[in-house]
Amino acid sequence: MRIAHLSDLHLLSLAGAVPFRLFNKRLTGYLNLRFHRKSVHKPFAVHAAAQEIKRLGIDHVTITGDLSNLALEGEFELVRRFLDDELGLPPDRVSIIPGNHDAYTSGSHRTRRFATTFARYLQSDLPELTAPGEVFPYVHLRGPTAIIGISTALPRLPLVASGRIGREQLAALERILAHPDVRARTAVILQHHPIHNPATRARTVLEGLTDADEEAEVLQRLRRGLLLHGHLHRRVHRTLATAGGGHLDAVGATSASLLHASDERMAGFNVYDIGNDGRIESIVSHRLEADGTTFREVGLPKPS
């Protein structure tokens, strides 16, 4: 099975961004877009990635959050058109989860705007294991893999971008990992924030995953698997030791729309090949070239 991993699309649409809707946390986000981010995040890079993914014959696409910038309805509609028209895959071949930008304000989070807009992509194959009335975590059983979508996205104060999974999701994750249909497959866990936090407590509170230690305890039951994330806007490969001498490969994709001089950060996506026996055969990153349409393979950092 061949899985593509996109992240941090940051597709921008200011449709609906009338002034009164910017007088909240979106104001700092809008200023960042207006004077900084808009100059380095370009939608053509995302569209080029979709074309390359089609060319590579990918079986399943995963997107690990921050599909939008300000969690506006117009942005989510832009993303939905990208999924329908450019990726062109049926919903059962795409797994997505939200990032902090997709739950940017209390209103967007309270109304479950992300979950409502992208409901077709969030249907779990084991819905009885998720807490009643909740969407995450979901499970997609696909070939030799069990793709598990977790939400770490919460509205935060301006300039704070941290995430949290929460007790209910962690309890559901335990139930999911114990299910025989999941145990028989290789787990592929999707979340926006990485499980490896910054070196300092202060930075973790500002931009990390505040219950990463609790998640690591739950994941101890796994022998092997992938944990795919975004958020850092760079290519990352780390490992998380599990019980019995096994480990998870924790792999971050760069932002699919970021234009940057370095191989570590330039726009692109990752590809994972998983054998019929569930073994992870290869992990490769694809970097957008200067022409804006072609890609070349680049190495991920050595696992740490």
C-alpha positions in Angstrom: 0.0 0.0 0.0 1.3 3.4 -0.9 0.3 6.4 1.2 0.9 10.0 0.5 1.2 12.5 3.4 0.4 16.2 2.9 0.2 18.8 5.7 -0.3 22.5 6.4 -1.9 23.4 3.1 -2.9 26.9 4.5 -5.2 27.5 1.6 -6.4 31.1 1.9 -9.8 32.6 1.1 -10.9 35.9 2.7 -14.5 35.4 1.5 -16.7 36.1 4.5 -13.9 37.9 6.3 -15.9 41.1 6.8 -14.4 43.4 9.4 -16.4 42.3 12.4 -15.2 38.7 11.9 -11.5 39.9 12.1 -11.9 41.6 15.5 -10.8 38.5 17.4 -7.9 36.1 17.2 -8.2 36.2 13.4 -6.8 39.8 13.5 -3.3 38.5 14.4 -3.7 35.7 11.9 -4.8 38.2 9.2 -1.9 40.5 9.9 0.5 37.5 9.7 -1.0 36.6 6.3 -1.0 40.2 5.0 2.6 41.0 5.9 4.4 37.7 6.2 2.8 34.3 5.5 1.2 35.3 2.2 4.6 36.0 0.8 5.9 32.4 1.4 2.8 30.2 1.3 1.6 29.7 -2.3 -1.4 27.7 -3.4 0.3 26.6 -6.7 2.6 24.4 -4.7 -0.4 22.5 -3.2 -2.0 22.1 -6.7 1.4 20.8 -8.1 1.5 18.2 -5.2 -2.0 17.0 -6.2 -0.8 16.4 -9.8 2.3 14.6 -8.7 0.3 12.4 -6.3 -1.9 11.4 -9.2 1.2 10.5 -11.3 2.7 8.4 -8.6 -0.3 6.1 -8.3 -1.0 6.7 -4.6 -3.5 4.4 -2.9 -4.4 6.7 -0.1 -3.9 10.3 0.8 -3.5 11.6 4.4 -3.6 15.3 5.3 -2.5 16.2 8.8 -4.2 19.5 9.5 -4.0 23.3 8.9 -5.9 22.9 5.7 -7.1 26.5 6.1 -5.7 29.7 7.6 -8.5 31.3 9.6 -11.2 28.5 9.7 -13.6 30.6 7.6 -16.4 28.9 5.7 -14.9 30.2 2.4 -11.6 28.6 3.1 -13.2 25.2 4.0 -15.1 25.4 0.7 -11.9 26.1 -1.1 -10.3 23.0 0.5 -13.3 20.9 -0.3 -13.0 21.9 -4.0 -9.3 21.0 -3.9 -10.2 17.5 -2.5 -13.0 16.9 -5.0 -11.6 18.5 -8.2 -7.8 18.2 -7.9 -7.0 15.2 -5.8 -10.1 13.6 -7.4 -10.1 10.6 -5.0 -13.3 9.2 -3.4 -13.6 10.0 0.3 -12.7 6.4 1.3 -9.2 7.0 -0.1 -8.6 10.2 1.8 -8.0 10.7 5.6 -7.8 14.2 7.0 -7.7 15.7 10.5 -7.8 19.4 11.7 -4.9 21.5 12.8 -4.9 24.5 15.1 -5.7 26.9 12.2 -8.8 24.8 11.4 -10.1 25.5 14.9 -8.8 29.1 15.0 -11.7 30.7 16.9 -14.1 29.5 19.6 -17.0 29.9 17.1 -15.4 27.6 14.5 -14.6 25.0 17.2 -18.0 25.2 18.9 -20.0 24.8 15.7 -17.7 21.9 14.6 -17.2 23.7 11.3 -14.4 21.4 10.2 -16.2 18.1 11.1 -19.4 19.3 9.4 -17.7 20.4 6.2 -15.5 17.3 5.8 -17.9 14.7 7.3 -17.5 12.4 4.2 -13.8 12.0 5.0 -14.2 11.4 8.8 -16.6 8.3 8.8 -15.1 5.7 11.1 -15.1 2.0 10.3 -15.4 1.3 14.0 -17.7 4.0 15.2 -18.7 2.2 18.3 -15.3 2.8 19.7 -15.5 6.6 19.6 -17.2 8.4 22.5 -21.0 9.0 21.8 -21.5 12.2 19.7 -17.8 12.5 19.0 -16.0 12.3 15.6 -12.4 11.8 16.7 -10.6 9.5 16.8 -11.9 7.7 13.7 -10.5 4.5 12.1 -10.1 3.8 8.4 -9.2 0.1 7.8 -7.4 0.1 4.5 -5.5 -3.0 3.4 -2.6 -3.8 5.8 -3.1 -0.5 7.7 -5.4 1.0 10.3 -5.4 4.7 9.8 -6.4 6.5 13.0 -7.4 10.2 12.9 -6.9 12.2 16.1 -7.8 15.9 16.6 -5.3 18.0 18.6 -6.9 21.2 17.5 -8.3 23.7 20.0 -8.9 27.4 19.9 -6.2 29.2 21.8 -5.3 32.8 22.7 -3.5 34.9 20.1 0.1 33.8 19.5 -0.6 30.4 21.1 -0.6 27.4 18.8 -0.5 24.4 21.2 -2.7 21.4 21.0 -4.3 18.7 23.3 -5.9 15.3 22.7 -7.9 15.1 25.9 -9.0 12.2 28.1 -12.0 11.1 26.0 -9.9 10.8 22.8 -7.1 9.0 24.6 -9.6 6.5 26.2 -11.1 5.9 22.7 -7.6 5.5 21.3 -6.9 2.7 23.8 -10.1 0.9 22.8 -9.2 1.3 19.1 -5.7 -0.1 19.5 -7.1 -3.1 21.4 -9.6 -4.0 18.7 -8.6 -7.2 16.8 -9.1 -5.5 13.3 -6.6 -2.9 14.3 -4.2 -5.2 16.1 -4.0 -7.3 12.9 -2.8 -4.2 10.9 -0.1 -1.6 11.0 -1.3 1.5 12.8 -0.9 4.8 11.0 -1.8 7.6 13.4 -2.6 11.1 12.1 -2.4 14.2 14.3 -1.4 17.7 13.7 0.9 18.3 16.6 4.0 16.1 16.9 4.3 13.8 19.9 7.9 15.0 20.5 7.6 18.3 22.3 10.0 21.3 22.3 12.9 21.3 24.8 11.3 23.8 27.2 8.0 23.8 29.1 7.3 27.3 28.0 7.6 26.4 24.3 5.4 23.4 24.8 2.7 25.5 26.4 2.9 27.9 23.4 3.2 25.5 20.5 3.5 21.8 21.6 1.2 19.0 22.5 0.3 19.4 26.2 -0.7 15.8 26.8 2.0 14.1 24.7 3.3 12.0 27.7 -0.2 10.6 28.2 -0.5 9.7 24.5 3.0 8.0 24.6 1.7 5.8 27.4 -1.3 4.7 25.3 0.9 4.0 22.3 3.2 1.7 24.3 1.0 -1.3 23.3 2.1 -1.0 19.6 4.9 -3.0 18.2 5.4 -0.9 15.1 3.6 1.8 13.1 3.7 5.4 11.8 2.7 8.6 13.6 2.3 11.3 10.9 2.1 15.0 11.8 2.6 18.5 10.5 2.7 21.8 12.4 6.5 22.4 12.2 6.6 23.2 8.5 9.7 21.1 8.1 10.6 17.5 7.3 11.1 15.5 10.5 11.8 11.8 11.3 12.0 10.7 14.9 11.2 7.4 16.7 9.1 6.6 19.7 10.2 3.5 21.6 7.3 1.1 22.5 7.0 -2.1 24.6 8.8 -5.2 23.6 11.6 -3.4 21.9 9.5 -2.0 19.1 9.1 1.6 17.9 6.9 4.0 16.0 8.3 6.1 13.2 7.1 9.7 13.9 7.3 11.5 10.6 6.5 15.2 9.9 5.7 16.6 6.5 6.6 20.2 5.6 3.9 22.6 4.6 2.6 21.7 1.2 2.5 25.4 0.3 5.7 26.7 1.8 8.3 28.3 -0.5 11.7 28.0 1.1 15.3 27.6 0.0 16.1 24.6 2.2 15.4 21.0 1.4 14.2 20.6 5.0 11.4 23.1 4.6 10.5 23.5 0.9 7.0 22.5 -0.1 6.3 18.9 -0.8 4.8 15.7 0.6 5.9 12.3 2.0 5.2 8.8 0.6 5.1 5.6 2.7 5.2 2.1 1.2 3.7 -0.6 3.4 3.9 -4.2 2.4 1.1 -6.7 2.5 2.6 -8.0 5.7 2.3 -4.6 7.3 6.0 -3.9 7.2 7.0 -0.3 6.5 9.2 -0.7 3.4 10.2 2.9 2.7 9.7 6.5 3.8 10.5 9.1 1.1 9.9 12.8 0.9 9.2 14.7 -2.4 10.4 18.3 -2.7 9.0 20.9 -5.1 11.6 22.1 -7.6 12.2 25.7 -8.6 10.0 25.4 -11.7 6.9 25.0 -9.5 5.6 21.9 -11.2 8.1 19.0 -10.8 9.4 17.2 -7.7 12.5 15.4 -6.6 13.1 12.9 -3.8 15.0 14.3 -0.8 16.2 12.5 2.3 14.5 12.8 5.6 16.7 13.6 8.6 18.0 10.4 10.2 15.6 9.1 13.0 16.4 10.6 16.4 
